Amino acid sequence: MNKTKFSVALVDDHILIRSGLANLIREFGDFDVIFEANNGRHFLDAIARSGQPDIVLLDINMPEMDGYETAAWIKDHYPDIKILALSMDDKDKAIIRMLRHGARGYILKDVEPAELRTALMEVLNKGHYYSEMVTSKLIYNINHEADPALYDKTNPKLSEREIQFLKYACTEMTYKEIADTMFLSPRTIDGYRDSLFTRLAVRTRVGLAIYAIRNGLYRV
């Protein structure tokens, strides 16, 4: 991207946090905060008035229209806008759900200013950013196309049942619920999970979900 400054929109229902972020982001020198919004509904009104930003820094827990709904709306109506989720929630379920709804990155609100700037720049220039919540091996899988032999549905290296498990891993179902849905024992599901952790070089359920989404095995 060859732009003097990138445009940013902030969506967060905590006014003091949002104002502090806006001032911090302006101080970076590379960004112009073109508008702020209290929630997703307010964001819809603001984007109609102020125009399309390059990136949206999006909170998750907000009244009226939360971050999940807002991200999905942006993905459907403005697919060129990059979404960086900013939350206090570090649970796998929240991360996976935001990725499913179109977020290009996910960071926590207690990050250092330098990491926030890095996250903004990498989402814009590379298309994604994941913090230390994601292991180095997972980052490798995000940045590089995985071996097609691992996820080709016709290749026995990844069975139909494993593909089915990966798809369910992208949902909000617990492992026990996945086992019940697949008519398998929890021990068998644990076996699928541990095997895929090793073969796909990931360590968390978030890693499995990102792998499935990135490689077209799961679509919203």
C-alpha positions in Angstrom: 0.0 0.0 0.0 1.3 3.4 -1.0 -0.6 5.8 1.2 0.6 8.6 3.4 -1.9 7.7 6.1 -4.4 4.9 6.6 -7.9 5.6 7.8 -9.2 3.9 10.9 -12.6 3.6 12.5 -13.0 2.7 16.2 -16.0 0.8 17.5 -16.1 0.5 21.3 -18.9 1.3 23.8 -16.4 2.5 26.5 -15.9 6.2 25.7 -12.7 6.7 27.7 -11.0 3.6 26.2 -12.1 4.7 22.7 -10.9 8.2 23.2 -7.6 7.1 24.5 -7.2 4.7 21.6 -8.0 7.4 19.1 -5.3 9.7 20.6 -2.8 6.9 20.7 -3.4 5.8 17.1 -3.1 9.4 15.8 0.2 9.7 17.6 1.6 6.8 15.6 1.7 9.1 12.7 0.6 6.6 10.1 -3.1 6.7 10.8 -6.1 9.0 10.7 -9.1 8.1 12.9 -11.9 9.2 10.7 -14.8 8.3 13.0 -15.7 6.6 16.3 -18.8 4.6 17.1 -20.4 3.3 20.3 -21.6 0.0 18.8 -22.3 -1.7 15.6 -25.6 0.1 14.9 -23.8 3.5 15.4 -21.0 2.2 13.1 -23.6 1.6 10.3 -24.8 5.2 10.6 -21.2 6.6 10.8 -19.9 4.8 7.8 -22.8 6.1 5.7 -21.8 9.6 6.7 -18.0 9.5 6.8 -17.1 6.9 4.2 -15.2 3.6 4.2 -12.1 3.3 6.4 -9.1 1.1 5.6 -9.4 -0.7 8.9 -11.9 -1.1 11.7 -10.7 -1.6 15.3 -13.6 -3.5 16.7 -14.6 -4.4 20.2 -16.7 -7.5 20.8 -19.1 -7.0 23.7 -21.3 -4.0 22.9 -25.0 -3.2 23.2 -27.5 -3.1 20.3 -25.1 -4.7 17.8 -22.0 -6.5 19.1 -18.7 -7.2 17.5 -19.7 -10.5 15.9 -22.7 -9.0 14.2 -20.7 -6.0 13.1 -17.9 -8.0 11.7 -20.3 -10.2 9.7 -22.0 -7.1 8.3 -18.7 -5.5 7.3 -17.6 -8.8 5.6 -20.9 -8.8 3.6 -21.1 -5.1 2.7 -17.5 -3.9 2.7 -15.2 -6.9 2.2 -12.2 -4.7 1.5 -12.2 -3.2 5.0 -9.8 -5.0 7.3 -11.1 -5.9 10.8 -8.9 -6.0 13.8 -10.7 -7.3 16.9 -9.7 -5.7 20.2 -11.1 -7.4 23.3 -10.5 -8.4 26.9 -11.8 -11.9 26.0 -8.9 -14.4 25.4 -11.1 -17.5 25.2 -10.8 -19.8 22.3 -14.6 -19.5 21.5 -14.4 -15.7 21.1 -11.3 -15.8 18.9 -12.7 -18.5 16.6 -16.1 -16.8 16.4 -14.5 -13.5 15.4 -12.3 -15.2 12.8 -15.3 -16.9 11.4 -17.0 -13.5 11.1 -14.2 -11.9 9.1 -11.6 -10.5 11.6 -8.1 -10.4 10.2 -6.5 -10.2 13.6 -7.2 -10.4 17.3 -5.5 -8.6 20.1 -6.2 -7.9 23.8 -6.9 -4.5 25.2 -3.9 -4.7 27.5 -1.3 -4.9 24.7 1.6 -2.4 24.6 1.2 0.5 22.2 4.0 -0.9 20.0 2.1 -4.1 19.5 -1.1 -2.2 18.6 0.8 -0.3 15.9 2.4 -3.5 14.6 -1.0 -5.2 14.5 -2.6 -2.3 12.6 0.3 -2.3 10.0 0.4 -6.0 9.5 -3.4 -6.3 9.1 -3.1 -3.6 6.4 0.0 -4.8 4.7 0.0 -8.5 5.2 -3.7 -9.1 5.6 -3.6 -10.6 9.1 -2.1 -10.3 12.6 -2.2 -12.7 15.5 -0.7 -12.0 18.9 1.3 -14.2 21.3 -1.9 -16.0 22.1 -1.2 -17.8 18.8 2.0 -20.0 18.8 4.8 -19.5 16.4 3.9 -22.7 14.6 0.3 -21.6 14.2 1.6 -18.3 12.8 3.6 -20.3 10.2 0.4 -22.1 9.2 -1.4 -18.8 8.8 1.3 -17.2 6.7 2.0 -20.2 4.4 -0.2 -22.5 2.4 -0.2 -25.9 4.0 0.7 -29.0 2.1 -2.4 -29.8 0.0 -1.9 -33.5 0.6 -2.9 -32.8 4.2 -6.3 -31.4 3.4 -7.2 -32.8 0.0 -10.5 -34.7 0.7 -9.5 -37.5 -1.7 -6.2 -38.1 0.2 -6.3 -40.6 3.0 -3.9 -38.5 5.1 -7.0 -36.5 6.2 -10.0 -38.7 6.4 -13.6 -37.6 5.9 -14.2 -38.0 9.6 -11.2 -35.8 10.5 -12.5 -33.1 8.0 -15.9 -33.4 9.6 -14.3 -32.9 13.1 -12.4 -29.9 11.9 -15.6 -28.3 10.7 -17.3 -28.8 14.0 -14.1 -27.5 15.8 -14.9 -24.1 14.0 -18.3 -23.9 15.8 -19.1 -23.1 19.4 -19.8 -26.8 20.2 -17.9 -28.4 23.0 -15.8 -31.5 22.3 -18.5 -33.6 24.0 -21.2 -32.1 21.8 -19.1 -32.8 18.8 -18.7 -36.4 19.9 -22.5 -36.8 20.4 -23.1 -35.2 17.0 -20.7 -37.5 15.2 -21.9 -40.5 17.2 -18.4 -41.2 18.6 -17.0 -41.5 22.1 -15.3 -38.5 23.7 -12.1 -40.6 23.7 -12.2 -40.9 19.9 -12.8 -37.2 19.5 -9.8 -36.5 21.8 -7.8 -38.8 19.6 -8.8 -36.9 16.4 -7.9 -33.6 18.2 -4.5 -34.8 19.4 -3.6 -36.4 16.1 -4.5 -33.2 14.2 -2.6 -31.1 16.7 0.6 -33.1 15.8 0.0 -33.4 12.0 -1.1 -29.8 11.4 1.6 -28.4 13.8 -0.9 -26.5 16.0 -1.5 -26.6 19.7 -4.9 -25.2 20.3 -8.5 -25.4 19.1 -8.0 -21.9 17.6 -5.2 -23.4 15.6 -7.4 -26.1 14.2 -10.1 -23.6 13.3 -7.8 -21.2 11.6 -6.3 -24.1 9.6 -9.8 -25.2 8.5 -10.9 -21.6 7.6 -7.7 -20.7 5.8 -7.7 -23.9 3.7 -11.4 -23.8 2.7 -12.6 -26.7 4.8 -15.0 -24.4 6.7 -16.9 -21.4 5.3 -19.3 -19.1 7.2 
